[in-house]
Amino acid sequence: MGFLRPEIRHMLWRYRDALIGAVVSFFGINWALSSVGFMSLLGTFVSVAGALLLFAGIQRGRFATGGHGRGIVTIDEGQVTFFGPIDGGTVHVDDLVQVDLAPADEGGEAEWLLLSGHEGEPLRIPVNAVGADKLFDVFSKLDGIRTSRMLAQVNHTPEKQVVIWRSSRLALD
């Protein structure tokens, strides 16, 4: 794809799930309209699956910020690990009690703050760290999170630290 400008290539890669969903949905609709009986019903299901993938792909694309920042994020067996040039750490998803988004400091980038119920200091992860886009899957599984609010905050970095999600367990303690 050398004929595409780098920023267009980056945007296509960022929204690749949405593009795949659009193609699947298109072929499903075509299949549903050009067939009869069971095959038409199957085409309808394929088009609905494509539409769901399109919706999820748009959300995932809005969350991704490039992955060219400092540090590396890995997620394995429900554990988020951040390897940074100066700091790092791990937090288990089940132990999360709060997720915040902190604004960029001078010369830096915005950071996710993952607060565990077992530690006093939150795990700080730059939003553009390599692999930070995988945090979307982790955050979307948190009970009661408002994904649209989270995406709005990521796309328009706040001026002060904001709470993205707080566990109901935190309110009980």
KADA-V68605 format. One record per helix or strand of 2 or more residues. SS is the DSSP state (H for helix, E for strand). FROM is the first residue (numbers start at 1). LEN is the number of residues. If there is no record, write none. Layout:
ss=SS from=FROM len=LEN
ss=SS from=FROM len=LEN
This chain:
ss=H from=6 len=9
ss=H from=16 len=19
ss=H from=38 len=26
ss=E from=72 len=5
ss=E from=79 len=5
ss=E from=88 len=5
ss=H from=93 len=3
ss=E from=96 len=7
ss=E from=111 len=6
ss=E from=123 len=4
ss=H from=132 len=9
ss=H from=147 len=9
ss=E from=162 len=5
ss=H from=168 len=5
